[in-house]
Amino acid sequence: MQSHTLQHRIPLAVALLITLAYPLAAHANSELASDKGCYNCHGASAHAKAPSFERLARQLSKYQGDLAAEDKYVTKFLTGEIFNHIDAHEQLTPESAKALIHWLIEGGK
């Protein structure tokens, strides 16, 4: 009987942790964008050639739920294939680039 109760508590605990961590993950990526200087070009006073985060999130929303397409986009982003070699993009680690792009795909909020 006790193992039956434990089996029900573990999924509940995992669900609770995911629910609690989700807002923290979104916040962490906003902080990551700030730490990496992304707001300098894509923030409230975006450069003429650099789209705002809101615009990027709208454009990238087509990749929601398609991890293969997201990974392909990250690779193109890091190699400069998409934006004609922007140094700040190419200096990101693959992990940072993936986190930032995933954050934008999910709405960038």
C-alpha positions in Angstrom: 0.0 0.0 0.0 2.8 2.4 0.9 4.6 1.9 -2.5 1.3 2.7 -4.3 1.1 6.1 -2.5 4.8 6.8 -3.3 4.1 6.1 -7.0 1.5 8.8 -7.0 3.6 11.3 -5.1 6.6 11.2 -7.4 4.8 12.3 -10.5 3.0 15.0 -8.5 6.4 16.2 -7.1 7.9 16.3 -10.7 4.9 18.3 -12.0 5.2 20.7 -9.1 8.9 21.3 -9.8 8.3 21.8 -13.5 5.5 24.3 -12.7 7.7 26.2 -10.3 10.8 26.1 -12.6 9.0 27.3 -15.7 8.8 31.0 -14.7 12.4 30.9 -13.5 13.6 29.5 -16.8 11.9 32.2 -18.7 13.3 34.8 -16.4 16.8 33.3 -16.6 16.7 33.7 -20.4 15.7 37.3 -20.2 18.7 37.7 -17.8 20.9 35.8 -20.2 19.9 38.2 -23.0 20.8 41.1 -20.7 24.1 39.5 -19.7 25.1 38.9 -23.3 24.3 42.4 -24.4 21.4 41.5 -26.6 19.3 44.4 -25.4 21.8 46.8 -26.8 20.6 46.0 -30.3 17.2 44.3 -29.8 15.9 46.1 -26.7 13.4 49.0 -26.4 15.5 51.3 -28.5 16.4 48.7 -31.1 18.9 49.6 -33.9 17.4 50.3 -37.3 18.6 47.0 -38.7 18.1 44.9 -35.6 14.5 43.7 -34.9 13.0 44.0 -31.5 12.7 40.9 -29.3 8.9 41.1 -29.8 9.3 41.0 -33.6 11.9 38.1 -33.3 9.5 36.1 -31.1 6.7 36.6 -33.7 9.0 35.4 -36.5 10.4 32.5 -34.6 7.0 31.2 -33.2 6.7 29.0 -36.3 9.4 26.8 -34.7 7.3 26.0 -31.6 7.3 22.3 -30.9 9.8 21.5 -33.7 13.1 20.8 -31.9 14.8 19.7 -35.1 14.0 23.0 -36.8 15.0 24.9 -33.7 18.4 23.1 -33.6 18.9 23.8 -37.3 18.1 27.5 -36.7 20.6 27.7 -33.8 23.3 26.2 -36.0 22.7 28.7 -38.8 22.5 31.5 -36.2 25.9 30.6 -34.7 27.6 30.3 -38.0 26.4 33.6 -39.3 24.5 31.9 -42.1 21.3 33.8 -41.3 22.4 37.4 -40.5 25.6 37.8 -42.5 28.1 37.2 -39.6 27.1 39.3 -36.7 30.0 39.0 -34.2 27.9 39.2 -31.1 25.8 36.2 -32.3 28.8 34.1 -33.3 30.5 34.7 -29.9 27.7 33.0 -28.0 28.2 29.5 -26.7 26.0 26.9 -28.4 24.2 26.5 -25.0 23.5 30.3 -24.7 22.4 30.6 -28.3 20.0 27.6 -27.9 18.6 29.0 -24.7 18.1 32.5 -26.2 16.5 31.2 -29.4 14.2 28.8 -27.4 13.2 31.7 -25.2 12.2 33.7 -28.3 10.4 30.8 -29.9 8.4 30.4 -26.7 7.4 34.1 -26.8 10.5 35.9 -25.3 8.7 37.0 -22.2 
